[in-house]
């Protein structure tokens, strides 16, 4: 008979034996709350009359959780929670720094505005088939992507938001939506596959997927491992996600097809996940390889800016034109990543937050305008200023913010990016930013003049009989418009946040210390 073992097992070598502090649970609460609220709404899917109220309430709570998370990170620095109490790198880590907290809070505000706007934009059938559950699942994926400290789980959260975006894209089941969803799904699945291949390659090289652990091990492997091949794979995968030139054709072919609120969400949030992944992987994890690829990224940035704005200028459909302008804005953010300097990265971060707010608002405003005029085609719309002057001026303010004119939020990140380009002698990149801004001004001026200022064309399709704007649409659009005005008139806090977030990407010691106390990358 075998003797019983009395040997003591020291769990402290593999597990955190102390209880997790209650405050650390804050890092997973945005994700957990969205999944829980989405599940409740799914169970109540037949109660269409309560879907909007519960959904908007859930998004308000999400904003409070995001604000509390941002407040803690801003005051105490990065912190980590590992699932199952396993010590990193064995446990799946949620690690939040200022960049992740800032983007999470901004995306929560955009989602709240979309939830309010969607009360009237999505009918009872759309609510019955899951608009609000899909919206909360999308935000679970977005929040998880911003907060995870594990590369594979970044892929997992990409999949979560991709699945929910499919549901939102086909909501309504119209022929145009199915066509757009097919194009959207194909190229995004290609990008996701590349992401998974690169992640498998990374694990084969490093034996870990924890970002902080990769930071510690990268200097030792840089001379022997083919890290440039790995980084090129990630650059291609995330460029497809961000709709960067020349792998961006899926966006203008799909973003104009779903409900207006869905187009706004996609234009504001989804492409920024790709930019965030580029910041996190190329800038933070592999800065040496990013430096070597800087000229390639700069060329991609310039091509994305010019392709986007010229594509927008050539469109007759307002929604397609706005889709191309989303692409042009991605080029601005890529310019900051290409520069890689603290000021360039700060400009890219500020521009990403600005774009989340403004692009969503422009989709909302363009949607309201198209409904009032009876068409989204510039050749068949007009007369909005004569009947709805406040909407016309609100849209004009958002257009001016997009172009980077004062006193709106788009001015400051463009100034930061131009200065950062000139500081390192990249005058051609600074010139591209300025030329793109000038062409964007022409583009949006053309849209405003044809759709808002000029009278309706004779013989154009009659506008809907009810020409009033629903109150919830006004509130959703108004929230985002106020934000871009406030960011423009009082930019100092956002500039400071962006600069601190950029420094956190370059000096990763506090990030690593939050995961491995006592360990600092070389």
N, C-alpha and C positions, 0 to 999 in steps of 0.2 A: 504494500500500500504506500503510495507516494506521500512524502511528508509535506505538510502545508508550508507554504512560503510565508515568511514574515518580513521579507525584504521591503524596505521603504522605497517607494517610487517618487522621485523628485519631479513633480509636475511643473515646477517653476521653470525647468529648462525648455519646455515646449508650450506651456500655457500660461496665461495671465491668471494667477490664482486669486488676485484681489478682485472684488466686485467692480464692475464698470461704473465709473462716476455717472450720476444721472445726467449731468450737463453734456457728457460725451454722446449721449443718445441723440442729441440735437442734429448731428451730422446725417443720420439716416431718416430723421422724421419727415423731411419733404418727400422722400420716395415712398416711405411706408404710408404716409397720409394719403397720397395720391392713389395708391393701390387700394387702400381701404375704402376711400370715398368712391372710387370707380366701381368697386365691387358692390357697394350699397346701391349705387345708381343702376347697375346692371340688374340687380334683383327687383328694382322698381321700374323697369323699363316700360311696363304697361301703364304706369302712372305718369303720363306725359305732362300733366299739369304741374307736377312737383319737380320735374327734372331740372328745369332752369333754376328754381330757387335753391335746391340742394347743391347743384353744380356751382353756382356763383358763391354760395356760402363756403363750400369746400375750397374754392380758389382764394377767397379772402383769408381763410385760415392758413392756406399755403403761403400767402404773402407775409403773414405774421411770422410764420416759422422761418421763412427765408430771411426776413429782417433780423430776427433774433440770432440766426446763424451768422449773418454778416457782422452784426454788432460784436459778437464774441470774437470772431477772427480778427476784426479790425483792432480790438483792444488787447487780445491775448496772443495772437499769432496762430499759425496752423496747428491743427490737432487731428488725431487719428482715432478711429474705433475699428477694431478687428473683429470680424464675425466669429462666433463660436468660442471666443476667448483664446483662440490659438495665437501664439506670438507670431508676428510677421517674420519672414515672408510666407509662412505656411498658411496663415489665415487670410481671408479676403478682406482687404483694408478699404475703408472709406477714409480718405484723407482730404481735408479741405484747407485751402490757402485763400489768400485774398482774391486771386483771379477767379477761382471756382465759386466763392461766395458771392462775388460781385455779379457774375453772369447768372447765377441761380436767382438772385434777388430781382435782377432786371427781367429775366424770362418769366418770373412769377407775376410781375406787374403787367406784362404784355398778355399773359394768359388770362388774367382777371379781366382786362379790357375786352378780350375776345369772348370770354364767357358772357359778359354783359351784352356785347354787340350781338351775340348769337341768339339771344332770346327772341328777336324778331327775324333775324336772317335765316334761322333754321325753323321749319314748320313742325307741326306735331308728328308728322311721319319721320322726319329726320331725327327728332328727339326719341321717338320710339325705337328707331334702328341704331341708336347708340351714340349720338353726337357728344353728349357730356361724358359718358364713360370713356369713349375714345380720347376725348380731350384730356381727361385726367390721366389716362394711361400714357398719352404722349408726354405729359409733364413729368410723369414718373421716369420715363426714359431720358428726357432732357435733364432733369435734376440729377439722376444717377450718373449720367455722362460727365456732368460738371463736378461731381463730388467723389467719384471713385478714385482710388489710388492704385488700381490694378489694371493693366493693359487689357487682359482678356475680358474683364468686366466692363471696360469701356466698349468693347465689341458687343457684349451682351446688351448693354443699354442702348447702343445703336440699333440692335435688332428690335428691342422693345418699342422704340419710337418709330422705327420703320414699319412694324406691323400695325401700330395704331394709325400711322399716317396713311396706310393703304385703306383702312376703314373710313377715315375722314375723306379721302380723295374720291371714293366711289359713292359717298352718301348722296342719294338721289337717283343713282343708277341710270343716268342719261347717257346717250350714246357718246357724246363728247367727253364725258367723265371717264367712261371705260377706255376710250382711246388714250386719254391723257394718263390714266393709271397704268396702262400697259407700258408706255414709254418710260414713265417714272420708275416703275418696278424693275424693268429690265436693267437699266444702267445703274440703278442703286444696288441691285443684287450683284452686279459685276464688281462695283466698288466694295461691297461688303465681303465678297469672296476674296478680293485682293487683301483686304484688311485681315481676314482670318489667315490667309497664307503667310502674310508678313508676321503675324503674331506667333504662328507655329514656328517660323524661322527664328524669331527672337527667342522663344523658349529653348530651341535647340542650341542656340549660342550661349545664352545666359543661365539657363536652368532655373529661371525665375520669371515671374510676370509682375511682381511688385515694383512700382515705379521707383520708390526710394532705393530698393535693392539694386535695381538696374543702374541708378545713379552711382552707387558705391562701386559696382563691378565694372562699369564701362571703361574707366581709365586703364584697367589691367588688360582688357580685351582689345583695346583700340589698335594695337600693333599687330595682332594676329588674326582677329575675326574680320570677316567682310562686312563691316558695319555700313559702308557706303551703299552696298546693294540693298541692305535692309532698309535704310533710310529712304532710298529711291522708291521702294515698294510702298512705304507708308506715304510718301509724298504723292504718288499717283492715286492711291486709295482715297486719301483725304481730300485731294484736289477734286476728285469726282464727287465726293460728298458736298464739298463747298461750291460746286459748279464753277470751277476755275477753267479758263481757256486752256486747251481746246476740248476739254471733256465736259462741256456745259450745255450741250444741246437738249438734254432732257428737261431742263428747267423751263425755258420758254414754250416748250411743247406740252407742258402739263399744268403749270401753275395758274393758268387762266381758266381751267375747266371746272374746278370744284366750287362749292359755296364761297361767297365772298369772305366770310369769316375764316374759312379754312385757308384760302389763298393768303390772307393776311398773316395767319399763324405761320404758314410755311415760309413765306417771304421774310418774315421777321426772325424766326427762330432756327429753322432746320439747317440752312446753309452756315449759320454761325457755329453749329456743332462741329462742322468740318474745320472751320478756322480755329476753334478752341483745341481740337485734336492736334492740329499743326503746331500751335503754340506749345502745347504740353509735350509732344513727342520730339519735334525737331528742335525747338528752342531749349526746352528744359533738359530732356534726356540726352540728346545728341547734338550739342552746340558746335562741336568741331566739324562734324559732317554738314551741319546747316551752313556754316561759314563757307565751306568749299562749294556748296550748292547755291550760295547767295545770288550769283549772277543769273543762274537758271530761274530761280524763284522771281527775281526782278523782271526778267523777260516775260515770264508767265503773268506777273502782276500787270505789266504794261499792256500785254495782249488782252487780258481780261477786262481791264478798264475800257480800252478802246473798242473792243468787240461789243461789249455791253451797251455802251452809249450810242454807238453807230447803229446797232440793232434796234435800240429803242427809237431812234430818230426815224427809222424806216417803217415803223408800224402804223397801222390805221386803227387797230384795236387797243384801247387804253390799257386793258389788263395785260396784254402781251407786251406792251411798251414798258409797263412797270416791272414785269418779269425780267426784261433785259436790263433795267436799271438796278435790280437786285444783283445781277451778275457784275455790273460795273462797280458797285460798292465792294464786292468781294476782292476786286483788284486793288482797291485802296488798302484793305487789310493785309493782303499779300505783300504789298510794298513795305509795310512795317516789318513783317516777318523777314523779308529779304534783307533789309538793313540790319536787323538784329541788334541794334544799339538800344540802350535804355529808352531814349527819346522816341525812336522809331517804334519799338514795341508798345510804349505807352500810347502813341498815336493810334496804333492798330487796335488796342484794347478799347480805347475811348470810342473809336469809330464803330467797333462792333456793338457796343452798348447803344450808341446813337442809332445805328441801323436797325437794331431790334425794335426800337420804339417807332422810328419814323417810317420804315418800310411797311410795318403792320398798319400804321395809321393811314398811309397813302392808299393801300389796298382798300381800307374801309371807306375813305373819302371818295375814291374813284368808283367804288361800288354803289354808294349812295347817289353820286352824280349820274352814273349810267342808268340807274333806275328812274331818276327824276326826268331825264331827257328821253328815256325810252329806248336807248341804244348805247352800246359801248364803242361803237364805231365813230371815229372823229368826223367822218364824212356825213353822218346822219344825226349827230347830236348838236347841242348848243342851247343857248338861252337860259342856262342855269343861274347866271349872275342876276338876270332880270327878275327871277322868281325867288331865288334863295341866295341872297347876297352874303349872308353869314357863312353858309357852306362854301361859297366861292372863295371868300377871303381865308377861311380855314385851310382849304386845299392849297391856296397860294402860299400860305405860311409854311405848310409842309413841303411844298415844292422848293421854296427858298432854303429851307433847312437841308434838303437833300443836296442842293447845289453847293452848299457851304457858304451862303451869304448871311451876314448879320441881320438880326441879333439872335439867330437860332443855333441849335446845338451842332449842326454840321460844320460850322465855321472852325471850331477849335481843333478837332482832330486833323482836319486838312492842313491847318497852319502847322501843327506839330509834325505831320509827315513831311511837308515841304521843307521845313527847317531841318529835320533830321536828315533828309536827303542831301541838302546843301552842305550840312556839317561834314559829311564824309565824301564830298565831291561828286555825288551822283546827280549832277545837274539835269541829265536827261530824264531821270525818274521824277524829279521835281517838276520838270516841264510837262511830263505826261499827266501828272496829277492836275496841274493847272489847266491844261488843254481839255482834259476830261471834264473838269468842272465847268469850263466855258461851254462845251458841247452839251453838257447836262442842262445848263441854263436855257440853251436854245430848245432842247427837247421838251422840257416841262413848260416853257413859255408857249411853245406850239400847242401842247395839249390844253393848257389853260385858255389860250386865245380861241381855239376851235370848239372846245367842249363847254366852256363857261362864259366867255365874253361875247362871242358872236351870236346873233339871233338864230333861232331854229331854221333849218333849211325848209324851203317850201316843198311840200309833197313828202316830207319825212314822216315816218311812222308816228302815229299819235302817241303822246306820252300817257302813262297810266292816269286814270281819273283821280286817284288819290295821290296828291303830290306832296303830302306831308311827310316829314321824317320822323320815324318812331323815336320815342324818348330814350329807349335803351341804346339805340344806335348813336344818338347824340352823346350820351354819357360815355359809351365806349370810345368813340372818336375823340371826345373832349378830354378824357383822361390822358391819352397819349399826346395830344396837341399841347396840353399844359406842360407835360414833362419836357417836350423838346424846347418850349419857350424858356422854362426854368433852367434847363441845362445850358441854354445859350446865354441867358442873362447872368447866371451865377455858376460859371464853369469850374471855379477853383476847387470845390470838393471832388468833382469827377476827375479833374486833371491830377490831383494828389492821389486819388485811389488808383488811377491808371498807372501813374509813375511807381507807386509802391508795389502794385501787382507785377509790373515789368521787372522791378528789382528782384522780386521773389522768384521769377523765372530764371534770372541770371545767377543770383546768389541762392543756391538751393540748400544751404546749411540748415535753416530753420525747418524746411520741409522734411529733410532727412531725419533731423532730431525729433520731430514729432512722431516718426515711425520707429526709429532706432535710437533711443536716448543714449548719448555718448558717442554716436557714430557720425562722422562728418565726411562727405565725399572729398576726394583729392582734386 
